[in-house]
Amino acid sequence: MKLSNSRKLAFGIGALGKDLCYAIISYFLMIYFTDTVGLTPFFVGNLFLVARVWDAFNDPMMGFLVDNTRTKWGKFRPWILVGTLLNAAILILLFRSPALEGTALYAYYSVMYILWGMTYTIMDIPYWSMLPSLSSTKEERDSMSVIPRIFASTAWLLMGAFALKLVDKLGNGDSAKGYASLAVLIAVIFILTILITVIFVKDRSCEEAVSGQKAERTTIKAALHVIAANDQLKVYIGVVLAYNMVVQLAGGIAIYYFKYVVGAEGLYAVFTTAASFAEIGALFAFPVLSRFLSKKQVFAIASFSPAIGLVALVVAGFALPTNIPIIVICGVLFKFGSGLTLGATTVMLADVIDYGEVKLGTRNESIIASFQTLLVKTASAVAGWLIGVGLTIVGYVANAEQTASTLMGMRILIGVVPSVITILAFVIYAKGYKLEGEYLENMMKQLKEKKEN
């Protein structure tokens, strides 16, 4: 099917709402729990980690369910709509302040956070699974893959730049009320944008249902074989996990860094705004750079740029902690690299699905795409655990003046640890990824011949 610009935009705009939902969790849930609700950082960090243990089973099973769904609306859109409605409701409850104390309060937020992760899975896996099914040409798919990423990056830009101001304004100085009102606003936007995607975007699975074509259903045994036998999927898992660890860890500790280390919480918005603009710019630059540089060269820039930006932020913070131009430059370096990685990994996902079809004979979009959702949430959980446990170890006390060792610990968490991980991502890519150049061209020829036959 030839994709019109309106259908491309209708698909992409869904990412705006869903990533607004995810961004408020990634940026602010930790500090909301510790500084507004009063939960201990150690508990919150472990909650984030434990919730992902369930997702390790839940997310691939969701992919299995989507791949075996057959409706006149296709196999993706029904799940996208149901997951969005459920997740929006849970988001509101997650930022609600219940009249509870002690163990009951901890239990409430534990249940809400686990339910949020489960319902996000219901929507996110079919959303990204639908992308390879929108077009059968690699060129159109590669250009299409950037559009939802731009909308997603815009969501993170809006959240980083305006969320704290909205919390203050909507709550009239009461952060609990402000976060609750912001969650409702995001939930409404989330539903409206996903409705545009669901109503106006059709994929090949819809055609199969209308024509009465019977698609082969995937058994659990076959699904496990798809995961075990696809060596490029394993590389993709390593790269995406490392990338998201970098973004989630640096992004999660940044608000603590600017609030306590720099002593100017307002500069957090400056850093995240500059970073988000750079990420959007990198998404536009990705197709251009891909024409002149190899995939490995582009990924090298994507991997080393965040390390340079974050280390520079920490080093400059000793002498010029509130220097806005330096903060802007560091933010740009940090997220320009992540923007290139977003473009690269989106293309990787489609290529890995095609590789699985050539090698194993089945596409299994949703099973493979389920790893993207699982990895994003796993990285978020591990990053949250590192932040929570790290803050506990260095003696963090909420809403108080921190000791010198605590401040140094925050510097290590935002600068050193993410830099090591992003370099590791490049090593994994360089050593294991082979879907480029002549190898990729031959694979696409095999896939085309298979479809023609």
N, C-alpha and C positions, 0 to 999 in steps of 0.2 A: 504494500500500500504506500502511495505517495503521501507524505505528511505535509499538510498545509501549515502555514505559519500560525494560524489560529489554533490548530490542534496542538502544535508544539507549545504555544503559550499556555493553553488550557492545562496541559500536563504539567508544565513547569510551575505554574502558580500554586499547585497543590503543595509543593515543597516549601513555599513561604509560610503557610499556616503550620505545617507539621514541624518545621524547624524553629518557629517561634516557640512552640510547645516544648521542644527539646532544649532550646537555648536557655529558657528560664530555669530548667532543671539543672543544666550543666553549669551555668554561671552562678546561680544564686541559691540553689537548694541547700548546699552545705552551710553557707553562712546564714541562711534563714533558719536552719535547724539549730545552729550553735549560738548565734547572736540574738535571734528574735524569739524562738521557741524555748531555748535553754537546754537542748540536748547536749550531751558531752561529745566532743570530737571523736573520741575513741569509739563510742557506740555508733555514731553516724558512719564512720569509715567502715566498720565491720558490717553494718547493715547494707551498705552499697555492695560490698563484696559478696555477702551471703545471698543476696537477691539474684546475683548473676549465676550462682550455682544452679538455681532452678531454670534460668534462661538457657543454660547449656543443653537442657532437654527440651524446653518449651519452644525455642526458636526454630530448630530443625524440624520439629513436629508440625509447626505452623507452615513451614515451607512444604512439607509433605501433604498437608490438608489442601493448600492452595493448588498444588499441582494436580490434585485429584478432584478438584471442583469443576462441575459442568453446569452452567446456567446460560440462559439467553443473554445475560449481561456479561458473559465471559467468566473466566475464573479469577480475575483480579479485582474488578470493581466492587462486587458485593462485599468482599472482605475489607477493602479500603474504607467503604462507607460505614460498615458496622464498627470497625476498629476505631475510626475517628470519633464517632458519637460516644463510644464507651470511654475512650482516652480523654476526651474533653471533659466529661463528667468527673472522672477520677482526678484530673488536674485541679479542678475547682476544690474538690474535697482535700487534696493534698496540701493546698495552701490555705485551708480553713483552720481557724483556731478553735478547737473543741473545748468544752468546759470540763477538761480532764486534768489529772495530776499524776505524778509518779509513774508507776508501772503501766497504768491505763493509757497515759499519754504516749509513752514509748511504744506500746502495742499498737495504738491507733496509727501512728505515722509509719510504723513498720509494715502494717497491712496495706496502707494506702500506697506506699512506695513500691511494694511488690506488685500490686494490682496495676499501678501505672506502667511498670515495665512490661507486664503481660499484655495489656491492651495496646500499648504502642507497637508491640510486635505484630498484632493482628492487622494493623494498618500499614506499617512500614515495609514489611516483607513483600506483600503483593504490589505495593507502589513501585519499588525498584525492580521487582520481577517483571513488571509490565514493559519497562523500557526496551529490552531487546526484542520484545514482541511487537513493537510499534513499526519497525521497519526491518527489511531484510538486507539492506545495503549497508556496508560498513561505513562508507563516507557519510551517508545521511545520519546513521546512528552516532558516529563520532561527533558530528556537529550538534546533534540533538542532545547528547549527554551533558553538554555544557549548560544548557538552558535551566534545568531544575537546580543545578549547582549554583547558578547565579541567584536564583530566587532564594535558595537556602542561605547563601552567604549574606544576602540582603536582610534576611530575618535575624541573623546573628549580629549584623551591623546595627539594626534597629534596637535589638535587645541590649547590646553593649553600650550604645550611645544614650539611650533614653530611659532604660528600665528604672534605674535608681531615682531619677527625677520624677518619673511617673509614680513610683512607690511613695515618695515623699508627698507629692501633690494629691494623689488619690486617697492617701491615708491621713492627710493633714498632720503629718509628723508622727503618726502611729504606723510603724513599719508592718505590723501584723495585718492591720486593715488595708494598708497599701498593697501588700503582696496579694491579699485575697482579691481585691478589686482588679489588679493587673491580671491575675489568673483567669478571671471571668472574661475580661476583654480578649485575652489570647484565645480562650476556648471558642468564643464567637467567631473570631477571624479564622481559626482553624477549620471550623465546620463549613463556613462560607467558601473558603478557597478549595477545600476538598470536593465540595459539591460541584464546583466548576469542572474539576478534573473528571469526576464520575459521570457527569451528564454529557460532556462534550468530547470525551476521548474514548475511542473504540480501538481494540487491538485484534490480533488474529484469532484469539480464542473465542471472540464473539462470532466471527465468521464460521468457525468450526461448529458452534452450537446451532446457528441458524441453518446451516447446510445439512445438519444431521450427521456430520462426520464424526466418527467415533475415534477418540484419541486414546492411546494406550495408557492405562492407569499404572501408577508407580507403586510397587510394593515396598514395604519397609526394608526388606532385604536388598532390593534394588537401590533404594535410596542410600543405604549404608555403603553399597558398592560404589556408587557415584562419588561419595565423599572420599573413600579410601583410595580409589584408583586414579583420581584426577590430581596429578602431581603439581600442576599449575595452580590449582585451587589452594594447595598447601602454601605455595609462595604468596599467593594473594592474601591468605589469612595472616601470614606473618607481617606482610607490609602494612595492611590495613590496621591490624592490631597496634603495631608500633606507631603508625601515624596518629591514630586516635589517642593513644596514650600521651603523645607529645602535646596535642591540642587540648585535651581534657585536663591534663595535669597543670600545664602553664595557665590555661584559662581559669581553672578552679582556684588556684592559689593567688592569682593576680589581684583579686579584690582584697585579700588579706595583705598582700605585699604593699599595695598603695595605701591602704588604710592604716597599717601599723608601721611598716618599714619606712615608707616615704613620708607618712604623716599627712597625706593629702588625698583623701578618698576620691575627690572630684577628678583627679588625674587618671583614675581608672577608665573613665569614659573617653578621655583623650587617647589613651593607649588602645582600647578596644575599637574605637571608631577608625583610627588610622589603620589598625590591623585589618579590620573588615573591608575597608576600601581597597587595601592592597590585595586581599583575597579575591575580591570581585575583579580587580584589574588583572590578576594572574589567570583567572578563568578565561578572560577575553584573550590574554596573551598565549594561553596554552596551545590553541590550534595553530597560531602563527609560529611559535617556537618549534612545534612538532614538524613543521615543513622544512626547517633548516637544521634541526638538531636530531640526533637519534633519541629514542625513548630513554636510553640509559643516561645520556647527557642531560636531558630535561629532568630526569629523576634525581640526578646529582645536585642540580640547582635546588630542586624542591626539598632535598634532605638537609643540605648544609646551610641554607639561608636561615631557617629557624634557629639553628644552633648559634649562628653569629649574632642574630638579633637578641636572643635571650641572654647570652653571656654578656653582650655589650650593655644590656639594660642593668644587669647586676653590677658590672664594673663601674659604669657611669653613676650608679646609685650611691656609691661611696662619696663622690666629690660633688656631683651635680644631680641630686635625686629629683629635683622638681623642674629641671630644665625641659621645657615642653618640646623644642625641636629634637632633642636627643630621644625623648620618649616616643615621639612620632616616628622617627627613623627606625628605632628598635621594633616598634609595632609593625611597621611596613615590612621589615626583613622577616619577622616572625611569620606573618600570615601570607606574604607573597609566596613563600615556599609551600605553605599548606594549601594555597589555592591551586598551585601546579599539581600537588599531590591529589587533590580532589578530582581534577580533570583526568589525571593519569589513571587513578584507581577506578573511575567510572568506566573508562574505556577498557581497562583490564577486566572488569566484571563481565562485560559483553564478550570479550575475547575468550575468557575462561569458559563461559557457557558454550560458545562455538567449539572450543577445543574439546570439551566434554562430549559434544554431539559427534564430532569426527572420530574421537578415540573410543567412545563407549556406545555410540549409537542412539543416545537419548539426550534431549536438551536439559530437562529438569531445571528450568529457570528459577523457580521459587525455592527449591532445595538449596541451590548454590547461592542465590541472593539472600537466603536466610542468614548466611554467615555474616553478611554486611551488617545487618541489624544486631546480631549477636555480638559481633566484634566491637561495634560502636558502644553498646551498653556495657560490655565487659571492660573495655578500656576506661569508660567513665567510672565504673565501679572500682577498678584497681587504682585509678588515679585518686578517686575519693578516699579509698582506704589508705593510700600513701599519705594524702593530706591529713586525714583524721588522725592516723597513728603518728605521723611525723609531728604534727602540732602538739600532740600529747607528750611525745618524747622530749621535745624541746621546751616544754613548760608553758604552752600557750594558755592565756586566761582571757576569756571573752570580755570585750569592752573595757579593757584595762591597759595600762602602759606595760609594754613587753620588755623582758630582759634582753641583754646583748646577745646571749646564746639563742634565744628564741628568734630574734631578728635575723641572725646568721642562718638559722635553720630554714627560715622562709626564703632567704636568698638561694640556698642550695636547692630547695624544692622548685623554685621557678626558673633557675638558670642551669644548674649542673645536670640534674637528673634528666630533664627533657632533652638536653643536648646529646647526651649519651644514647638515648633511645632513638633519636632521629638519625644518627649516624648508623646505628644498628639496622634501621629500616633500609638504608642504602645498601648495606652489605648483603642483606637478605635478597633484595632485588637483583643486585649485580651477580650474585652467585647462582640464583635459581630461576629467574624469569627468562623464558625463551621465545615468547610470542611477539616477535618483532622481525622486521626485515624480511629476508627471503623465506624464512620458516613460516611466518605469518601469511605471506602471500600464497605459499603452497597450500597451507591449511584452508584458506578461504576458497581456493580453486576446488579443493576436494569437497568442501561443503556445498559449493554451487553445483558441482556435478552430481552430488548425492540428491539434491533437491530436484534437479532436472530429470533424474532417473526415477 
